[in-house]
Amino acid sequence: MKRVRRRSSGLGLALLLGTLATAMVTPVGAKAGTDYHPSFKPDRFKGPPTGKANEVLVLGTPHLSGLKGELRPDMLEPLLARLAAWHPDAIATEDMSGLQCDSLRRYPARYASTVADYCPDPGPAGQATGLDVPAANAEAERLLAAWPAAPTATDRRHLAAIFLAAGERSSALVQWLRLPVEERRAGDGLTPDLVAALDRAKDRRNETNLISAVLAARLGLERLWSVDDHSADFPDPPDANAYAAAITHAWDNPVAKARRAEDERLEAGFAKPDGLMTLYRAYNAPQGALLAYQSDFGAALREPSPQGFGRTYVGYWETRNLRMVANIRDVLGQHPGTRLLAIVGASHKGYYEAYLDQMHDVRLVDTATILR
């Protein structure tokens, strides 16, 4: 059973807390005699005692494709400047990796619609390079391990083609943006059609292309890390209409209505001076995770259908976030001492931070200090 379509990224401001306090759903309590909690708390044992710590900054974002009105590149500059000043070594995005897409393609009975929604076709790049997705990923890793200090335009065009064959189109875009404009042409594995696709991607209105890839190129990074996960997706069941109705009814609550109203107010003003920064500050406010829970996942958890539709939905959501965070932890494990920026839809932010904070070798950075 897959997700119900919803606007998952918006969050309200601090003023909502006072007006919504009485409307918020209280946490679900455990039954008497079953309220056991382990004494071992991983977050109490942070390390390492020596060496550079792993730092993670989680930026909750609206999905830029959903904002109404013009979004010019200069409007993103205040945000990009603040993120660049933090100097991340790695950037994780809400995109599925080529390797996961390759895996899900092998199970179409469960994942056909997921692949159609989230996985670009690496076939044309695979034909151009002669590599399938696993081989292209291995080749990209090999190239980067021996990457020259001053790569040529040929090097970058070739790596962009390999990334496209690997299913890592956002990393291919980073290489494309790092090329001088006059060198953005076919050759070295890039066909005219692949070049046209990269040219379209650099202007496509989403946070990966307009924020993550631009920032990576500006900072001199060679790639992005695709950490989204949809392996918990299921095809729609026979009672899909009943499932959708139950979840939609759960979302019809006072907190959700106030949250939507505040989102609409923020989004209506994003084109004004400092409007986009105001929006990002609100989406990353400390109370945002609780509002997301109360309006969405907490409400679904109390949904009373005998089929347990709400519990199925929350199970999907928690599983997806756990696996996304595991992908981030994997990057940090491979590269100890990394300063990593994770850019993700804002309803994920609270779960990202809660799960990451349990890790021994992860230290979180307060997003509010970066967005001032």
N, C-alpha and C positions, 0 to 999 in steps of 0.2 A: 504494500500500500504506500503510495508516494505522497508527496506534499500537496496540500491545498494551495492554490495560488493566492498570494496575499502580498500586501506591502509590508515587508519584514524589516525595513531598515530605520524607520523614523522613531524619534524619541522626543519627549517634551522637555521643558525647562524646569528650573527649581520651583517656580511659582505654582506648578501643578501639584506639588506635594501637599501643600496645605489644603487646597481645595478638594483633593481626591483622597485624603487620608481615610475618610469614613467609607469611601467606596471601594477601597482596595480589598482584595480577597486575602484573608489570613492564610499563613502556611498550613499545609495539610499535616495534621498531627498523627503520630504513630499510635497504634493501639497499645493499651496498657500491657506491660510485660514484654514488648518487642522493641523497645526504644534503645537498642544496643548501638554503641558507637565505639570503634576501635581506639585503643590508647595511643597507637602509633600514628603520628601526624607528619607526613613527609615534609610539609612546608616549614616545620620547626628545625629542619636540619639542612640549612642552606650551605652550599659550598661553591667553589673549592676554597680552601684556606689560602692558597697562593694562586697567582696567575690572574689573567683578565677574566672578569665575570661575563657570562652570557646575559645580555640585556634585551628585553623585548618591549617595544612600544606598539600598542594596539590602537589603530585609528579606525573608529567606527565611521562609516560613510553612508550617505544615501546612494542609491544606484543612479548615477548621473543620467542614464538614458531615460529615467522617469521624470526628471525635472522639466517643467514647462517653461518655454522661453529660450532665448539665445544664451549659449554658454561659450563665451569667447576665451581663448587661451590666457589672455591677460587677467581674467577674473580668477584663475587658479594660481596666479603667481604668489599672492600672499601665503597661501597654504604651502605651495612648493618650497618657498623660501624658508619657512619655519621647519619643514621636514628636512630639507637639505642641511640646515644649520645643526641638526642633531647628528648628521653624518652616519647614517646606517651603513653597515657592511653588506647587508642582504635585505631583500624586500620579498615578502610572501604575499601572494594574491589569491583572491577567491576565484580561482580557475582550476579546472581539473587537469591533472597531469596527463601527458600523452600515454604514459604507461598504464594509468588506470583506465583511460578510455579504451586502450587496446585490450585490456582485460575484459571490460564490460561488453565490448563488441562480440566476445566469444559466448555470451549468454543472452541472446536477443529475446528469449522468452520472458526474461525479467527486466532487461535494461534497454530495450529498443527505443522507447520514448526518451529515456535519459540521454542516450547517445545522440539522438536527433536534436535534443535541446542544448546539450553542453559540449559536444565533441566535434570539432572541425575535422574535415576529412584530410588525413595526411597523405592520401594516395598520390596526388599529383607531384608532391615533393619527393615521395618515396620513389616514384618512377624516375624523376630527374636525378636523384642521387644514387639509386640502386640499393637503397636501404629500407628495411621495414622499421617499425617503431622501436622495438628493443635494440636493434643494431644501430639505429640512428642515435638513440640515447647513449649507448656505449661509446659511439664515436664522438659525440659532443663532450662527454666526460674526458675522453682521451685528449681531444684537442685542447680543452681548457687546462688540463694538467700540465701541458707543455706550451701554454699560451705565451707568445713573445711579449716583451715589454712594450714594443712598438709595432703592433699588428698592422699589416698592410690592408688596403681596401679589398684586395683579393681574399685575404684571411677572413675579413668580416663578411663578405658576400658568401663565402663558402660556409662559414659557421651559421649564418642566417638560414641557408638552405638546409643544413643538417638539423637545425632546431625545428624547422617546419616539418621535415620528415619524421622527427621525433614526437610530433604533436605538441610542441612547445612554441606556439605562435607568438606569445608575448615576449619570450626571450629572443625570438627571431626579430621582433620589432625593435628591441633594445639595440641589437647589432645594426639594424637599418638606420636607426636614429643616430648612431655613433659615426656613421659614414658621412663625409661631406656630401652635400646635395648633388654635386656633379658626379659622384661615384655611385649614386643610387640607380643602378642599371642592371640589366640582365648579364649573366655570366657566372662562372664558378659554381654552377649548380642551380642558379636562379634563372628560371625561364621567364619570358615576358609575362606570362599569366601570374607567376608567383610574385614578380615585381609589382604588378598591378594590385595584387592582394595586400601586399605590405603597404603600398601607398594609400589604399583605402583604410587600412587598419590604423594608420597614424592619426587619422581624423575621426575615427569612430568614437562616438560619445559614450564611453564607459570609463570607470575609474582605473582599470588596468592600463588602458592605452593612453589616457590623458594625464594620469597622475603617476602610476607606478613605473611605466616604461620611460616616460619623460624624466622622472626623477633619477632612475637608474642610469640613463644615458648622461645626465648632468653630473652625477657623482662619479662617473667612470666605472660603473659596475658592468659586468659582462652578461648578466642574465637575471631573470626573475625566478622565484620558486612558486610553482603551482601547487597549492596545498588543499584546495577544495576536495570534498569527498562525497560521492553520491552512491557508494556501495550499499547503503541501507535503503535505497529506493526499491519499491515494488510496483508492478503494474497495478492499474486500478482494478479493484475487486468487483464482483457482480453487484454489490450494494454500494457502489461508488457514490451515487446520489445521496444515499442516507448518510454516508460518511461526511461528504461535503456539507450537507445540511447541518449535521451535528456540530462540526467544527465552526462553521459560520455562525451558528447560534451562540456558541461559547464566546466568540469574539464580540458579540453584541452586548457589551458591558460598559459601565460608565467610564472606567479608566481608558478603555480603547477609544471611546468616542472623544474624550478630552485629548487623548494623545494624537488622534487624527486631526483634530481641529488645530492643535499647536503645530503639527507638521505642515499643515496647509498654510498657516500664517508664516512660518519660517521659509517655506519654499516660495511663497508669493514674493518675498523680499530678497531672494538670493541674488538678483541682478543689481540691487542697490549697492552703493559704496559700502564695503565691509560686510555685505549681506551674506556672501558665501562663508566667510569666517564666522559670522554669527551662527549660521546654520551648523557648521562643524563643531563649534564650541558647545552648542546645545546637544548635538547628537552624542558627544563624548562627555557630557556632564556626569558626575558621580551617581546621581539618582537614576540615570537612564536604564541601567540593567534591571532595577526593580520594577520600573514602569513597564519595560518590555515583558517581564515575567507576569506581572499582574494583569496586563491587558491581553496577553496572548497565551503563553505556555501554562501559567498557573490556572487561568480560566479553563483551558482545555483539559487540564488534569482533573478538574472537578466535573467535567462533562459526564452526565449520568447514563449514557446509552448502555444497554445490556451487552452490546458488542465491544464496549471499551474503546470506542473510536478515539476519544481524547487521549487515552493512555497510549494507544498505538502511535498517534501523532507525536506526542512528547517523547516516546521511545525513539522514533526516527530522528527527532531534533537533537536529542542528547547524543545519540550514536554518531550522527554526522559531525557534531562539534568535537566530540572526543577524538574522532579519527582525523579531523582537520588539525587539532592541536598536536596529535601524535606525529603528523607530517612535519609540523614546525619543530617539534622536539628532535625529530630525526635530522633535520638540517643542522640544528645546534650541536647535536652529538657528533656529526661529521666534521664540524668546524668550531671547536671550542673557542670561547672568547669572542663570539660574534655579537654585534649590535644589530638586531633584526627589527625591521619595521613590518608589521602585519596589517594590511589594509583589507577590511572586510565589512560586509553589510552590518549596520550598527546593532541589529538584534543579536548578532553573534558575539559582540564585544564582551558582554558580561560573562558568557560561558568561556570564551577564550581566556579571559583574565583569571577566572576562578580555577580553571583546569591547569593553566600554565603555572599559577602560583603554587600548586602542589609539588612542582618539580624541584628536586634538590639543586639543580644547576641552572635555574632561570630566575632572573630578577626583573620585575616589572618596572616600567617607567610610567610616571603619571602623565597622561596625555594632555591634561589641562595646562601643565607647565610649558609644554611645547607650543600650544596653540594661543598663548597669551598675545 
